[in-house]
Amino acid sequence: MLRTWTIASAFAALAFAAPAMAQDDAAASGGNERVNQVIVYGDDPCPASSGDEITVCARKPEGERYRIPEPLRGIDSPTSEAWSNKVTAYETVGRFGTDSCSPVGAGGFTGCTQAMIQRAKAERANGTDVKFGELISKEREKRLSTIDATAAEEQASVEAEERAYEARKKAQDAAAQGTTKP
């Protein structure tokens, strides 16, 4: 019974921590806008952005609509492994010691984190999946490029209204004093 409570409390702690981590990611992105990431297929229209929401659409061919996503299609068997990967595996045989990520030798464990980081970076760089980060930054740049033009137009219209107001005010003041200026 105690073990069940321990497991349940661990899951509850994770459930409450996940939204906080998501909020930290949103705050770190530098914007207070929401980002709606959508994958559209074929000629389907991309939903329009509204307010502070940025809608980013990744377009894929119509033939991909009901297929298993590409990253999940691969077969992880030794027969489908490239020869260059097999050769690289043989190059690391016998390597031990500090920064080697091997169970042999003093400090062999110290290179495992670096090897894991390098593999993750290579997977991310060579991934065929949609890169929403790049699409979001492009959409953000496009939105920011229109802000300056919109602000200039708004400023010009406000200044025109101020000039018209001041002219009406002068005319009313002159009429109230009984002297009209041509």
DRENMI-467089 format. One line per 4 residues: number of its first residue (from 1); their letters; for each residue x, y, z of C-alpha. Coordinates in nm, 4 decimals, decimal comma. Layout:
N
NUM> A> X/Y/Z ~ ...
This chain:
182
1> MLRT> 0,0000/0,0000/0,0000 ~ 0,2852/0,2359/0,0884 ~ 0,4512/0,1675/-0,2464 ~ 0,1284/0,2536/-0,4319
5> WTIA> 0,1091/0,5865/-0,2472 ~ 0,4722/0,6602/-0,3303 ~ 0,4182/0,5956/-0,7011 ~ 0,0947/0,7972/-0,7064
9> SAFA> 0,2590/1,0942/-0,5326 ~ 0,5513/1,0839/-0,7789 ~ 0,3105/1,0995/-1,0744 ~ 0,1175/1,3823/-0,9100
13> ALAF> 0,4383/1,5820/-0,8612 ~ 0,5273/1,5333/-1,2283 ~ 0,1786/1,6385/-1,3369 ~ 0,2081/1,9686/-1,1499
17> AAPA> 0,5671/2,0332/-1,2592 ~ 0,5051/1,9895/-1,6344 ~ 0,2907/2,3058/-1,6834 ~ 0,5479/2,5136/-1,4954
21> MAQD> 0,8242/2,3886/-1,7227 ~ 0,6117/2,4710/-2,0292 ~ 0,5586/2,8249/-1,9010 ~ 0,9326/2,8682/-1,8505
25> DAAA> 0,9880/2,7641/-2,2139 ~ 0,7322/3,0204/-2,3332 ~ 0,8917/3,2966/-2,1252 ~ 1,2395/3,2052/-2,2502
29> SGGN> 1,1297/3,2319/-2,6132 ~ 1,1212/3,6102/-2,5732 ~ 0,7615/3,6627/-2,6760 ~ 0,4346/3,6695/-2,4941
33> ERVN> 0,2475/3,5386/-2,7953 ~ 0,1084/3,1884/-2,8220 ~ 0,2313/2,9632/-3,0995 ~ -0,0064/2,7242/-3,2750
37> QVIV> 0,1892/2,4578/-3,4653 ~ -0,0128/2,2824/-3,7357 ~ 0,0783/2,0314/-4,0049 ~ -0,1366/2,0721/-4,3168
41> YGDD> -0,1503/1,8333/-4,6107 ~ -0,1855/1,8982/-4,9821 ~ -0,3805/2,2142/-5,0645 ~ -0,5510/2,2435/-4,7250
45> PCPA> -0,5579/2,6064/-4,6054 ~ -0,3495/2,7146/-4,3105 ~ -0,5617/2,8544/-4,0250 ~ -0,5240/3,2312/-3,9864
49> SSGD> -0,3398/3,3825/-3,6904 ~ -0,5450/3,5898/-3,4524 ~ -0,4381/3,8445/-3,1908 ~ -0,1194/3,7470/-3,0114
53> EITV> -0,1279/3,3960/-3,1550 ~ 0,1210/3,2950/-3,4234 ~ 0,0017/3,0089/-3,6416 ~ 0,2852/2,8186/-3,8058
57> CARK> 0,1942/2,5656/-4,0738 ~ 0,4207/2,2925/-4,1999 ~ 0,2994/2,1700/-4,5380 ~ 0,3419/1,8057/-4,6338
61> PEGE> 0,2320/1,6257/-4,9521 ~ -0,1212/1,4840/-4,9709 ~ 0,0196/1,1302/-4,9898 ~ 0,1562/1,1647/-4,6354
65> RYRI> -0,1833/1,2399/-4,4743 ~ -0,2628/0,8915/-4,3407 ~ 0,0856/0,7468/-4,3278 ~ 0,2976/0,6702/-4,0262
69> PEPL> 0,5332/0,9680/-3,9633 ~ 0,8756/0,9286/-4,1259 ~ 1,0773/0,9072/-3,8021 ~ 0,8652/0,6085/-3,6927
73> RGID> 0,8876/0,4198/-4,0237 ~ 1,2517/0,3119/-3,9949 ~ 1,3541/-0,0437/-3,9275 ~ 1,6181/-0,0786/-3,6585
77> SPTS> 1,7891/-0,3961/-3,7659 ~ 2,1570/-0,4676/-3,8301 ~ 2,0794/-0,5540/-4,1944 ~ 1,9640/-0,1997/-4,2661
81> EAWS> 2,2653/-0,0331/-4,1032 ~ 2,5092/0,1497/-4,3303 ~ 2,8652/0,0198/-4,3699 ~ 3,0103/0,3530/-4,2586
85> NKVT> 2,8336/0,3170/-3,9234 ~ 2,9711/-0,0350/-3,8810 ~ 3,3245/0,0865/-3,9568 ~ 3,2872/0,3723/-3,7066
89> AYET> 3,1825/0,1197/-3,4437 ~ 3,4997/-0,0812/-3,5106 ~ 3,7167/0,2292/-3,4758 ~ 3,6145/0,2704/-3,1133
93> VGRF> 3,7032/-0,0880/-3,0174 ~ 3,9938/-0,0842/-2,7748 ~ 3,9478/0,2783/-2,6804 ~ 3,9428/0,3162/-2,3036
97> GTDS> 4,0322/0,5602/-2,0299 ~ 3,9278/0,9180/-1,9683 ~ 3,6619/1,0555/-2,2081 ~ 3,6175/0,7198/-2,3801
101> CSPV> 3,2691/0,6236/-2,2554 ~ 3,3726/0,2697/-2,1821 ~ 3,3447/0,0457/-1,8754 ~ 3,7174/-0,0198/-1,8926
105> GAGG> 3,9911/0,1915/-1,7377 ~ 3,9973/0,4763/-1,4927 ~ 3,7550/0,7533/-1,5866 ~ 3,6011/0,5595/-1,8749
109> FTGC> 3,2548/0,6854/-1,7843 ~ 3,3512/1,0510/-1,8295 ~ 3,2983/1,0624/-2,2070 ~ 2,9459/0,9154/-2,2073
113> TQAM> 2,7642/1,2455/-2,1596 ~ 2,9623/1,4102/-2,4389 ~ 2,8945/1,1163/-2,6715 ~ 2,5233/1,1332/-2,5930
117> IQRA> 2,5161/1,5089/-2,6615 ~ 2,6976/1,4642/-2,9936 ~ 2,4530/1,1911/-3,1025 ~ 2,1537/1,4095/-3,0108
121> KAER> 2,2929/1,7072/-3,2051 ~ 2,3593/1,4879/-3,5098 ~ 2,0051/1,3461/-3,4964 ~ 1,8546/1,6931/-3,4691
125> ANGT> 2,0673/1,8341/-3,7525 ~ 1,9953/1,5418/-3,9858 ~ 1,6320/1,4873/-3,8874 ~ 1,3751/1,4812/-4,1639
129> DVKF> 1,0897/1,5857/-3,9398 ~ 0,9341/1,9310/-3,9441 ~ 1,1543/2,1961/-3,7834 ~ 0,8959/2,4074/-3,6044
133> GELI> 1,1635/2,6241/-3,4406 ~ 1,2756/2,7586/-3,7774 ~ 0,9171/2,8069/-3,8952 ~ 0,8294/2,9969/-3,5766
137> SKER> 1,1279/3,2307/-3,6090 ~ 1,0399/3,3034/-3,9753 ~ 0,6783/3,3794/-3,8830 ~ 0,7931/3,6024/-3,5954
141> EKRL> 1,0273/3,7948/-3,8311 ~ 0,7452/3,8367/-4,0846 ~ 0,5134/3,9713/-3,8153 ~ 0,7761/4,2105/-3,6766
145> STID> 0,8552/4,3449/-4,0250 ~ 0,4986/4,4745/-4,0619 ~ 0,4901/4,6416/-3,7200 ~ 0,7086/4,9381/-3,8249
149> ATAA> 0,4972/5,0164/-4,1320 ~ 0,1740/4,9854/-3,9344 ~ 0,3093/5,2066/-3,6558 ~ 0,4169/5,4763/-3,9062
153> EEQA> 0,0718/5,4772/-4,0682 ~ -0,0981/5,5001/-3,7287 ~ 0,1313/5,7840/-3,6195 ~ 0,0603/5,9795/-3,9401
157> SVEA> -0,3170/5,9455/-3,8959 ~ -0,2965/6,0546/-3,5287 ~ -0,0900/6,3620/-3,6232 ~ -0,3392/6,4537/-3,8991
161> EERA> -0,6273/6,4283/-3,6508 ~ -0,4368/6,6464/-3,4011 ~ -0,3766/6,9163/-3,6652 ~ -0,7442/6,9128/-3,7629
165> YEAR> -0,8484/6,9375/-3,3970 ~ -0,6123/7,2306/-3,3336 ~ -0,7439/7,4133/-3,6433 ~ -1,1049/7,3658/-3,5253
169> KKAQ> -1,0105/7,4814/-3,1760 ~ -0,8445/7,8005/-3,3115 ~ -1,1492/7,8711/-3,5283 ~ -1,3831/7,8267/-3,2293
173> DAAA> -1,1678/8,0488/-3,0070 ~ -1,1542/8,3200/-3,2757 ~ -1,5323/8,3032/-3,3233 ~ -1,5867/8,3249/-2,9474
177> QGTT> -1,3746/8,6452/-2,9277 ~ -1,5609/8,7978/-3,2173 ~ -1,2582/8,8339/-3,4371 ~ -1,2171/8,6060/-3,7292
181> KP> -0,8896/8,5628/-3,8987 ~ -0,8886/8,5002/-4,2737
